[in-house]
Amino acid sequence: MCAIKKLKSNYTCGPDGLPAIFFKRLGPTLVVPLTVVFKQLLSVSYVPNVWKKAIITPVYKKGLLQTALIITSVCCKLLKCIIVNKLQDHLSTNNILGLGSFKVI
C-alpha cells in the first residue's frame, strides 16, 4: 500500500492504458491482488512485455532537446518501488552498505 500512496496522481496512461489515479483510488482493494500477481511473476522470473515498454516524448526548448518525458507502466513502477524498498531495508538491517564500509556478498 505504501508504494501506491507514493504514486503521483496524474491521469497520464502508460503503455498498459492504466493511469496512476486508478491505482490510488482503488489502492486498498488492489493491494492483495497485486501482491499475488507480483509474487507469481517474481517466482517464475517473468516480466510482462507491456511493462518493458515506455512512451518517450522529447521535450524541446529553443530548438534544443532538453530532456525526455518517459512514461512507463504503473504496475512496473509499483513493483520497482517495492523491490527497491525491500533491498534498501535488507542492506540497512544487515549493515551491508554502512558508512565507510562495503561488504561483498
VEXMARSE-488661 format. One record per residue (C-alpha): x, y, z. Coordinates in pm, whole numbers, padded with zeros to 5 digits. Each point is the difference from the previous one (the first is absolute). Last residue first. Example, Ala and Ser with C-alpha at 12.3 -4.5 7.8 and 13.67 -1.06 7.14 Angstrom:
<<01367; -00106; 00714>>
<<-00137; -00344; 00066>>
END
This chain:
<<02813; -01096; -00050>>
<<00245; 00289; -00034>>
<<00017; 00226; 00302>>
<<00072; 00368; -00030>>
<<00084; 00223; 00290>>
<<00031; 00373; 00047>>
<<-00359; 00052; 00101>>
<<-00189; -00327; -00014>>
<<-00071; -00186; -00324>>
<<-00049; -00352; 00137>>
<<-00120; 00111; 00341>>
<<-00239; -00297; 00011>>
<<-00303; 00215; 00074>>
<<00111; 00272; -00245>>
<<00067; -00234; -00292>>
<<-00322; -00192; 00062>>
<<-00209; 00315; 00039>>
<<00151; 00148; -00317>>
<<-00076; -00321; -00191>>
<<-00358; -00008; 00129>>
<<-00054; 00365; -00096>>
<<00154; -00048; -00346>>
<<-00211; -00311; -00064>>
<<-00324; 00172; 00106>>
<<00074; 00309; -00209>>
<<00084; -00212; -00305>>
<<-00323; -00197; 00039>>
<<-00202; 00322; 00021>>
<<00176; 00157; -00298>>
<<-00061; -00316; -00207>>
<<-00368; 00005; 00093>>
<<-00014; 00370; -00097>>
<<00129; -00083; -00349>>
<<00257; 00244; -00135>>
<<-00012; 00362; -00110>>
<<00328; 00166; -00095>>
<<00006; 00375; -00064>>
<<00328; 00082; -00167>>
<<00241; 00280; 00072>>
<<00137; 00324; -00138>>
<<00001; -00070; -00375>>
<<00097; 00329; -00157>>
<<-00223; 00214; -00222>>
<<-00060; 00267; 00261>>
<<-00119; -00257; 00254>>
<<-00096; -00346; -00118>>
<<-00152; -00285; 00202>>
<<00028; -00338; -00169>>
<<-00288; -00241; 00070>>
<<00072; -00359; 00094>>
<<-00286; -00245; 00061>>
<<00147; -00303; 00169>>
<<00002; -00376; -00046>>
<<00139; -00265; 00235>>
<<-00322; -00017; 00200>>
<<-00190; -00084; -00322>>
<<00227; -00302; -00044>>
<<-00108; -00155; 00330>>
<<00293; -00067; 00237>>
<<00075; -00361; 00087>>
<<00241; -00153; 00250>>
<<-00238; -00289; 00085>>
<<-00027; 00086; 00370>>
<<00022; 00372; -00077>>
<<-00310; -00012; -00220>>
<<-00194; -00200; 00258>>
<<00102; 00231; 00283>>
<<-00095; 00309; -00203>>
<<-00341; -00145; -00096>>
<<-00083; -00101; 00358>>
<<00109; 00338; 00136>>
<<-00200; 00177; -00270>>
<<-00314; -00196; 00097>>
<<00051; 00082; 00372>>
<<00076; 00371; -00042>>
<<-00268; 00074; -00261>>
<<-00298; 00068; 00228>>
<<00196; 00227; 00235>>
<<00148; 00190; -00296>>
<<-00316; 00052; -00208>>
<<00028; 00379; -00014>>
<<00380; 00002; -00019>>
<<00018; -00285; -00250>>
<<-00242; 00162; -00243>>
<<00168; 00339; 00058>>
<<00324; -00150; -00132>>
<<-00153; -00039; -00347>>
<<-00051; -00341; -00166>>
<<00038; -00024; -00379>>
<<00271; -00269; 00009>>
<<00246; 00222; -00189>>
<<-00027; 00262; 00274>>
<<-00304; 00215; 00063>>
<<00027; 00363; 00104>>
<<-00264; 00096; 00255>>
<<00243; 00114; 00264>>
<<-00022; -00076; 00368>>
<<00369; -00055; 00077>>
<<00053; -00341; 00155>>
<<00136; -00009; 00357>>
<<-00331; -00127; 00142>>
<<00015; -00301; -00234>>
<<00350; -00091; 00123>>
<<-00118; 00018; 00362>>
<<-00293; -00229; -00071>>
END
